[in-house]
Amino acid sequence: MKKVFVDTNIFLHFKFFTEINWLELCQDNKCEIIVALIVIDELDKHKIGNDERSKRARKVLKQIESYSENQPAEVSPDVGIELLNTRPKISIYRKYHLNKDEHDDQLIASIIEYRSSHELDEIFLCSNDIGPRLRSKPFAIDILKMPDSYLLPEKDTPIEKQLKELAEENTLLKSRIPKPLLQFENGKDFIKIKVNESIIEKYSFIDDRLIKIKEEYPHLVYDEKQNKFNPLATLASFSLISKEQIDRYNTELNDFYTEYGLYLHSLYDYELKNNLSVRINIFITNLGNVPCEDVDIYCNFPDGFELIEERDFEDPPKKPTPPSTPKTMYENLTSGFNFYRPHLYPDININTLPKINRPNIKKTNSYEVHFEKEYVKHCTIYPLDTLIAIYDSFSEMKNFSINYSLITGNVPEPIEGVLNVIFEKYNAS
């Protein structure tokens, strides 16, 4: 039984290998086709594309793969097929002075190794290329030449050639079109946000902090013994604090406690709102080879929360200032020598930045958000204005999707996509 190593060109440029009369070609009543791994590699390289050769390579690979699932297999009655799943050992290349980086040498090495391990004489190489046929002679490898009758006719007519040229031109034009898309700061189209569901009870929050502030700013107590009459009373009064000063301070301190309690109420509400708020940072990038121009970014957010710009999020409540502790007459006199009055000098460092390209948020049944970007350079990432989703409770924090559409001045069709926000809830209490 003859064994036939089939070269890549036979699979690509001749009739489909299952249609060839291999028994007639081998002049035997039984034969076997052998496919080396280098041939599979070459077919893999040729399968990319839409031309006839690429289509043929894909078809051959698909057929070969079907045989790999059931070995031994037959192409036709008495015509078997064997798929080699190992490559020649390095020692074969060294022994026979072959180059393992060359296709022809890899195929010859496969034949030599197969022949030595099976102790067979009737092993043939079937190739339409002169190179491997000539390279085989020094190694006593017999050649099986495929008749020209099996050769496929030339299919590239002038019209087909023109179509190929148009296809190549179209591919080139597409490569010069920008490819903008939106992503999160992690460079992906989804982001996972960790949410702590534990909540401190409001009045515990307020009471604990009120106790601490009263310990930090306690009431003052008037010491009558220290302030009783003595011969040096006039001189001593310069270094003492009067009862009226202490009473006035304690009254102001009580007002401060009340004001601080109201501040803690507001602070708790602010912190709770902040914990129920999710900051969404979206970035626009351009994967194309040319910049995007005049980009309109439309994002659709679902309902279920309030959506605002980060700059519109309310500021934290202002902490009240405790009253100044009473000073002695001596301290009041010495403090009067400080002539610097900060409020008399204007702050020359104040610099209010203009708001450029702010998003337009429109509330319907959902939220329609519109950004504008004049220019998006290729291979560059630009942040959009941060948005904040404010929820009423942790239970309402559910995964949601952001559908977006990008309309660009130099891209013929709108580009659409989806971003996903995923919540990972935990309880730290």
N, C-alpha and C positions, 0 to 999 in steps of 0.2 A: 504494500500500500504506500503510495507516494504521499509525502508531507510537503505542503506548499506554503512558504512564507509569502504573504501578499503585501506589496509595498503600498504606500498611501496613494500614489498616483493612479493605481488600478481602481481603487474605490471611488476616486473623484472623477476620472475622465473616461471611464468605460461604462458599459451597461451595468446596471445594478448587479452586484456580485451574486445575488440569488438567482439571476436570470442567465448566468453564464453556464455553459455545459462543461463543468470541470472534469468529468470523466473522459469526455472526448479530448479535451485539452491535454490531460495527463496520459491519455491512451492507456487507461487502466480501468479495472472494474470497481475500484474503490480508492478513494483519496480523502485527504483531510486538509482543510485550510487552517493555517496558524496565524494568529494576529498578535504581534508583539506590542509591548506597551508604548514604544516610541511611535508606532503607527496611531495608537489612540491619542497620544499627545499632539501629533500633527493634525489629526482630524479635529481635535478640540480647538486648535489655533485657527482653523479654517471655518469653523461653524459660525463665527461672528459676522453678521452682515445680512443683506437681502439679495445678493446675487445668486446665480445658479450654483456656483461652487459651494457657497455657504449653506444653501438649502440641501444640496447633496450630502455635505458633511453631517448636517444634523440628522438626515434620514438614515445614513449609514450607522451613526452612533446609536440611534434609537434601536435599530435592528440588532446591532451587536449587543446592546444592553439586554435585550430580550433573551439572547442566548446565554448570557452570563448568569441568569437566574436558574438555568436548568442545564448544567454540564454533566456528562457530555451531550452535545446537541448536534443536529443535522441541518445543513442548509437545504439539502434535497436528498432523495434516497441514495444511500451509499456515499454521500459527500458530507463528512463531518466537519465540525469547526471547533478549534481549541483556542481559548483566550489565555495568553500568558499573563500572570499577575505578579511577576517578579522581573526585576531588571538584571542585566548581566553583572557578574561580580567584577570588581575592580581588577582582580588578577587576570581576567580574560583580556582586558584592554592592554595591560602591561605585557602579557605574554606575546600577544600578536601585534603589538605596537599600533594600537587603534586609539583614536581620539574620542573620548566619551562625550564630548560636546558637539560632535557632528552627527547628523541624522543617519547618514549612510553607514558610518562606523558602528553606531548603536544597533542598527538593524543586523549588520554582519556579525557583531558580537553575540546578539541573541541567537542567531542561527548556529554559530560555532558552539555555544554553550549547550543549546538544545541537542545538537548532534552528539556531543560528547556524553551527555547524561542519558541519552536514549540508545546510543550505539546503532544508529541508523545510517545507511548509505544513501537512500533515495530521498534526500531533502533538497527541495528546489526553492529558488527565489524567483518570484514573479514580479517584474518591475518593467515599466515602460521608459525609465530614465537610463541613460547611458552610464552615468556616474556609478551607481551601485552595481550595475552589471560588470563594469570593468574592475571595480574594487573587489568583487567576489572571486575573480579568477585565481589570484594567488592562494586562496584558501580552499580551492577545489569545490566551490559551491556551484552546483548546476543551475542553469538559468532556464526558466520557463517563460517564453515570450508570448504575450497576449496578441492574438491576431487583430489586424486593423479593422476587421469586420465588427468587432465589439466596441470600437472607438466611437464615442459620442460625437455627433456633428457639431460644428461651430454654431452657437446660438446667438452670438452678438451681431444682429443685423444692424444696419445704420440707425434704424429707429430705436432699437434697444440701446445702442451706444449713446444716442442723444438723450434717452431717458435716464441713463446712468449719470451722464454729465449734469443733467438737470437736478437729479437727486443729490449729487455731490455739492452742487451749488446751493441747493436748499439747506443741506446740512451745514454748510459754511455760514449761510445767513443766520440760521438758528443759533449758531455758536456766538454770533455777534449781538444777540438779544439779551438784555439784562434778565436776571432771574431773582427778583426780590422775594423775600418771604419773612414771616414773623416767627420769632422764637422767644423763649424765656432766657433768663440770665445763665441757665445751665447749658444753653446751646441746643435744647431739645424742644419738642412741641408739647411737652407736658411738664408740670412741676408739682412736687409733693410738698404740702404745707403742714407742719406740725402744729396742732392746736391743743392747748392745755385747758381742759374742761373744768378744773377745780376752781371754785369761787369762794372767796373769803366773805363771811357774813358781814353785812354793812355796819352794824352797830358795834361789832367786835373791832372792826377796822378803825372806827371813829374813837371808841372808848380807849383802846390801847394807846393810840397816838395822843389823845388828850391827856392821859396820865403822864406820858413821857414829857409833854411840853410843859405841864404844870411842875414837874420835877426839875426841869431845866430852868424855868422862870418862876420860882416860888414867891409868895407874898413876903414883904419885909415886916419886921417886928420892931416897934419903937422901944428903945431901952431907956426907961426913966432915970435909972441910977446914973447912967453915963451922962445924962443931960441935966442933972440937978444943979442948983445954984452953987457957985464957988467964986472966990475972989477974982479968979482969972476968967470969968464967964465970957467977957467980951472977946478976949483973945481965943478962947476955946471954941467959940461959935464959928470961927473961920474953918474949923476942921470937923464940924459935926453936921448931921442931917436932921432937920427939924421934923417934928411929928406931922406938921401939915404936908411936908414933902412926901413923907411915907404914906400918909392917907391918900394923897392925890395919886401916887404911883400905884398903890393897891387897887384904887378905883379904875385906873386906866388898864391895869392888868386884868381885872375882871372883864372889862370890855374886850380886851384882847383874847381872853379865853372864849368868849361868845363868838367873836369874829373868826377865831381859829376853828371852832366847831363847825361853823357854816362853810369854811374853806374845806374841811375834811369831807363834808357831805358832797361838795362839788368835785373834790379830788377823787372820791370813790366812784362817782358817776363817770368821771372822765376816764379813769383807769379801766372800768368795766367796759366802756365803749371802745377803748383802745384794744382791749383783749378780744372784743367781738369784731374787730376790724382786720381785714386782710389787705396787705399792700401788694399790688399786682404790677410788676415791672416787665414790660414788653419791649423787645428790641427788634429793629428791622435790619436785615442784612441783605446782601446782594451776592449770589453765587455765580452770576454771569461774568462775562469777560469785559463788559462795558458798563459805565455808570447808568443808574436810573435817573430820570429827569421828571420833575413835576409829579410827585407821587401823592396820591390821595389814599389814605388808609381808613377803611371802614370796618369797625369791629362791632359785632352784635353780642351783647351780654344778656343772659337770661334775667328774669325777675327773681325776687326772693331776698333782695338786699337793696340797700341804698348805695348808689355808685357816685363817687365824687372825685375831684382831683385832690392830690395830697396837700396842695397848698391851701385848699378850702377846709381842711380838717381843723376843727377848733383848737385853739391854744390851751395848754393846761391852765387851771385856775392859778391866780397869783397868790402866793403865800403872804399872809398879813405880817406886818413888822411889829415886833414886841415893843412896848414903851421903853424909853430910855430910863435907866436907873437914876435915882436922884444923885445930885452932885453937891459937894460941900461948897461953901462960899469961896474957899481958896481955889477949888477946881474950876469953878465958874469964871473966876478972875483970870487964871492962867490960860484957860482955853480961849479967852478973848484975844490972845495975841496971834492966833492963826488967822491971817488976813485973807487966805485963799478961799474963794467962794466958787465952787465948780459950776453952779448954775448960772454964773455971770458970763461964762465962756461958751460959745457955740461949739457943737461937735462937728468938726470938719471932716470926720471919717465916714459919715453916713453916706452910703451909696446905694440907691434903690435901682435894682436891675429891671429893665423893661421885660414884660411878659411876651415872649416870642413863640408863635406857633402853638398856642394853648389849644388843647382838644375841645371840641364842641360836643357836649353830652346832652342827648335828647332822650327824654323819658316817654316811652309809649307803653305797650304791654311788657316791653323789655327795655333795654338801653341801647341806643344807637350812638356810637362814639366815632367821631371823625377827627383824624389827625392829618396834617399836611407836612410834607417834606420836599423841599425844592430839589435836593440832590442827594443821591445815595451812591457813594463810590463803591466799585466792585471790591469784594474781599474785605469789606469793612462792616463793623457793627455799630449801630446808632441806638441809644436808648430813647424811648418815647417817654412822655410825661407819666410819672407814677400815678396810678389810680388806686382808690381805696374802696373796697366793698365792706359796708357796715351792716352787720346782722343784728337782729333783735335778741337772739339767744343762740347758745351753742348747738342746740338740736336742729336749728335751721341751716347750719353749715353743712352743705352737701356738695358732692362733686358736681362740677358744671363745665360746659364747653363754651369757648369763644369762637364763633364763626367770623372769619374775616375775608375781606376782598381788597385787593390792591389794584388800583387803576393808575397806570404809569404812562406818561406822555410818549415814551418811545418803546412801549410794548403793545402789540396790536390787540391782545385780548386781556380781560381782567384775570388776575391770578387769585384763586380762592384757596382757603385752607382752614384748618381747625386747630385751636390750642385747647388743652385740657388742664383743669385745675383739680388736683386730688388732695383731699384732706386726710391727714393721719392724726386721729384723736387719741389723747392719752390723759390720764388724771395723775397729777403730781402730788396730790394731797395724801 
